[in-house]
């Protein structure tokens, strides 16, 4: 599944860096660096979602089903800007 970046469409792949938006935090500080750990293919129950390892200041979170959101709502991922 392709997702829009500033100037082109890109598909997430395992190992790529993205931003994850924390839940319960309404500020630019809600973004956390994350690495893609799994990409679910079309035709599967989880199509459109990816798995992430999210880096916090003191912890590592594993989020198995995260949806892309260009509006950067909580509990979603987006491309770094």
N, C-alpha and C positions, 0 to 999 in steps of 0.2 A: 504494500500500500504506500503510495507516494504522499509526502507531506511538504507543503510549501516552505521554502526558506526565503531569504531576501530576494534572490534573483533566480531561483530555480527550484524544481521539485526534486526531493530526495527521499530515498527509502532508508529507514533505519536498518542497520546491520549490527550483528554481534560485535562488541568491542568499541563501538562509536560512543563518543561523549555527548550527552544531552543534558538538559536541565529538568529537574523534577520540582514541582511546586508543592510545598508542605501543606497539609491541612491545618486549619485553625490559626494560620498566620496571614494577615492581610497587609503585606508590605513587600517591597522588592527583596527584602532579606529572606523571603519565603523560598526563593530559588536555591536548590542544592545541586551540586555536580552529581551526575549519575552516569554509569556505564551500562550500555545495553547488554543484557545477559541472555535474552531470548527474544525471537521475533516469531509471532504466531502467523501462520500462513492462511491465506483465504481458503474458505471451505472448512475451517476448523471452528470449534465452539468459541475460541478466543480471538478470532480474526479481528484485526484492527487494534489489538493490544500488544504491548511489548513487556518483557520482564526487565527490571532494573535492579542494580545494586546502587543504593543512594548513599553518598558520603556526607555524614554530619560532622560536627566539630569533635564529638566524642563517641560516635557510634557509626555503625554501618547498618543500613536498613535494606532488607530485601523486599521488593514490591513485585509480585508475580504477574499482575494484570493491570497495566497502566495505559490509559487512553491518551492519544495526542489531542492537544487543544491549543489552537493559535491564540485564543483569548487568555490563556495562562491561568485558568481556574485551579483551585486546590485539587490535589491528588491527580494531576495530569502531568504530561511531559511536553516540552517544546524544544526547538533547536536553540542553541546559544545565540545571543544577539551580538 
